[in-house]
Amino acid sequence: MNLTGKTVFLTGASAGIGAATALAFAAEGARLLLAARRLDKLSKVAEAAQARGAQAVHSIPLDVRDQPAVAAAVAALPAEWAEIDILVNNAGLSRGLDKVHQGSIEDWDEMIDTNVKGLLYVTRAVVPGMVERGSGHIVNLGSTAGELTYPNGAVYCATKAAEKAINDGLRQDLLGTPLRVSSIDPGMVETDFSRVRFRGDEARAAKVYQGLQPLTPEDVADAILWAVSRPAHVNIAHVLMTPVAQANSLLFHRETTGTMGNTR
Ligand code: 8X3
C-alpha cells in the first residue's frame, strides 16, 4: 500500500521510536499528526519531518493519560486532520526496576496510566471515525516484555501483556470491518527508555546496552512501515523483533563479559 498522503496519528512522537517513525512516514510523503507532551521537542521532530518529505505536519500537545484531554483533542481536530488513516499507539514508558513487594506505587500508576489506559483512551477516541469511514490501521507498540516477564519488571511487563491482549481483542472486535490491527513488539532498543526508567541515571542506563548491539529506533520504525504497507487484505498481527544478541526478554549475550543472562 502506498503511504503518500495518508494521515498518520502518532503518539509519543517527540523522541525515540516515535520520532524515528515520524521521519520514516515523512519519507513516504505521509501527512503527520504528531502528539506528545513536550511541544518544544515535538516541534524539532515536526521540522525534521517536513524536511524529510512529509506532505503536511500538524503537532498537538497531548498527555495520553488525560482522558478528557484526549477526547477533546481528537474532537477538535481541524477538518483536514480529522480523517485518520493510521494510528500508531507509541506513547509508553517504564519506571523503575523493582520487586513487586518493594515497588513504587507512583511508578506503577505512571506505567499503567500511560501504557494501558492512555493507549485505550486514544484508541477509543480515534477508532470510531475509522469504523464509520470503513478504513484504518491501528498499530500498537508492544514488547518482548509482554511475551515473557523478567525479574523486577512485573508491572512494566504486565502493561505490555495488557497491550497484547488489547491488540488481539481489538482485532477480534473489528472483524467484519476492513480495519487492520497490528502490534510491533521489540526487545532492547536504544532510546531514552532506560534513562527514563532510571530517572536520568546515565551510568545505569548505559549498562543495559553494554556489550550488545541493541535495536535502533529506525529498526522498529522500519517494521511499523512494513506492517502498514502490506496489501489491504493482509493483516500483520504481531512482529516480535530483538537484537541478534537477545533471544527473548530473559536471555541476552554480552560480548564484553561473554556472559549470558537477564541482568538489566
Ligand atoms: C522494552 C524491552 O527488555 O528493554 O520494552 O524491557 S526491555
Boltz pocket constraint, residues with backbone or C-beta under 6 A from the ligand:
constraints:
  - pocket:
      binder: B
      contacts: [[A, 142], [A, 143], [A, 144], [A, 145], [A, 186], [A, 187], [A, 188], [A, 189], [A, 249]]
      max_distance: 6.0
